[in-house]
Amino acid sequence: MSNRRHEWISKRAYAIWEEQGRPQGRDDDHWRQAVAERNALERTQASVDGREVLVKFRPKQPKPEIPHHDWVNPSSKVG
């Protein structure tokens, strides 16, 4: 592994660790994710900062649930 590649992966793994709230015992996961992101950068014509690749690997936020208990169907009103 080249020094430049290793440095990039190391910095990215550290950034992932910080983004996830600095959890203990997840360093291997963060390293593997950083390697995957770097590999994706190298396979694509990504921009220098690689924003489009980082977005791909960002965890997706869960969609908020719509409360159904207050739902009223206008066609079912009696009156």
C-alpha positions, 0 to 999 in steps of 0.5 A: 500500500502506498504511503499516500493511500495509507494516509488517506485511509487512516484519515478517513477511518478517523473521520468516520470514527468521529462522525459515529460518536467515537465508539470503542471497538469499531476501528476495524469496521471504520478501517474497512469502510475507509478502504471501500470508499478509497477503492470506489474513488479509484474505480471512478472518475470521482472529484478530488474530494470524493464527495459523491462517493462519501455520500454513497457510503453515508448511513441512510437516515430512517424515514419518520413514521406517519402516525396512523391513529389520528388519520380520518378518512373523509369518505367514512365520516358519518353525519 
